[in-house]
Amino acid sequence: MTEQAGGWTGWNFEIPAKDKTVFAEAVAGLKGVKYTPLAVATQVVAGINYAFLSEGVVVHPNAKTNVFVIRIYAPLPGHGEPHVTGIAQVEP
């Protein structure tokens, strides 16, 4: 998908390996819910904003699966690590 500064790409259901790495790094410190990315959209800024459509399951027996949009910011190289900027549950 072509990335243009300021504009969001469409949802990509074939998540590139580098985007999966950003996701894994950013959610590594989150406890209590296991998130699995399903799709990604990106926005080029001074770094990259990511929106991951993700399944989320509370780490609890018989917990139901919910869908979330997890927003992550990855700064330019040398300016910090990717981090979660927001998590919103998608209502059915």
Secondary structure, DSSP 4 states (H G I P E B T S, - for coil): ----BTPBP--BSS--HHHHHHHHHHHTT--SEEEEEEEEEEEESSEEEEEEEEEEEESSTTPPEEEEEEEEEEESTTS---EEEEEEEPP-
